[in-house]
């Protein structure tokens, strides 16, 4: 059982797949449905317009966009910027160049960790240290 505190209300809950307690998750889904309904009725509305007319925070509207639950037209892509370099992005958190840098960095880290694990498994001799019960008995 993985217990966590809800970041919105502070209540302790059993974590299953979302970071919110069931009550806050339902409120979040209701806000999403309200935003989606407004966007359907007012195509081309900006995040600021959606926020003002629904009473839902602009941050929450932008979070839904970044999560890919909503999509913005090309004319609104300048509303979002890369979290690393500040370049305009459509809805992702990072621009293509920063995503590629992050991917390369992760690949290098994984390769280095795999090499370290292999070196630890080989020990100082350069040979894998595996023993069977028969070899231990022969040494005694």
N, C-alpha and C positions, 0 to 999 in steps of 0.2 A: 504494500500500500504506500503510495507516494503522496504525502500530505504537503500542501503548499498554501501560502497566503495569496488571496486574490489581490492583484495590484490595484484594482479599482475600489473595492470596499474593505479590504483587509481581512475578510472572513477566511477561516481555514477550510479547505476543501480537499477532496480526493482527486488528484490530478489524473486525468485520463488522456486527453489529447489537446486541450486548449489551456491557456494560461489563466483563464477566468473561471470563477465559480459558476455553477449552473444558472444562478439568478442573473448575474452580470452578463453571462453568455447570452441568455435570452434577451436581455435589454439591448445588447450589442446587435443581435440578429434583428430585433424590432427596428433599431436605428437604420440598419442596412436596408430593410424592406422599405422604410419610409424614404430613404435617399433614392433608392431604385425607382420607386413610384414617382417621385418628383422629377427625376431625370427623364423618365418615360414621358411625362406630361410636358416637360420643358427641355427638349433636346438642345444641346449646345450650351447649357448653363455651366457657369464656372463653379469651382469649389466654393468660392466666397458666396456666390448667389445661392447655392444649395444650402450652405451653412446658415445664411441669414433667413432664408425662407422656411427651413425645416426646424431651426432651433438646435441643430446638431453641430457640434464643434467642427471647425474647419480641419483640425488635426485628425479627427475621426474620419472625415470624408477623404482626406489625403491618405490616411492609412489604408482604407478600403481600396483606393486607387493603386497604391504601392503593392498591396497584396494581390492585385490582379482581379479582384472581385468586381470592380467597376473599370470601365475604360474611358479614356478621354480622347476627343478628336484631336487631330494634328494641330489645329489652331490653338489648343490649350496646353500643348506640351511644355511651353516655357514656364508653367506654374511650378514645375518640379526640377530640382537640381540634384546632381550627383552628390552623395554624402561625403565623398572624398575630395573631389576637385572642384565642385560647384558648377560644372557644365550642365546645360539644360538636358533633361532626359524625358522620355515619354511617360513612363510610369515605374520604371525600375528604380532600385535604390542607387545603383551605380551605372556610370556610362560604360560603353563597350571597352574603352581603353583601360579603365580601372578594373572592370571585371576580369579582363585578360591578365592584368598584373596580379590580382588576387588569386586567380587560378594558378598561375605560374608559381607564386609564392607557396601556395598549398601543396602543389606537386613536389617542389623542392623539399619542403618540410617532411612530407610523407616518405620520400626517398631517403632522406637523412635518418629518419627514425627507423626505417627498415634496416638500413646499414648498421645502425647502432645495436639493434636487436640481434642481428646476425653476428656481430662482433662479440656481444655478450654471450651468445650461445656457443661460439667457438672457443671462447676463453683465450688464454695467452698462447696456447700451443698451436692455434690455427686449425685444430681439428675439433670436430663436434664431440662434446663430452656426453656420451651415452654409455650406460652400463647395464649389463644384465645381471641377474642373480648369479649365473654361472661364473662370470668374470670376477665378481666380488668374492665368491667362494674360493676360486683359484689363488687369489692374492693372499688370502688368510692362510 
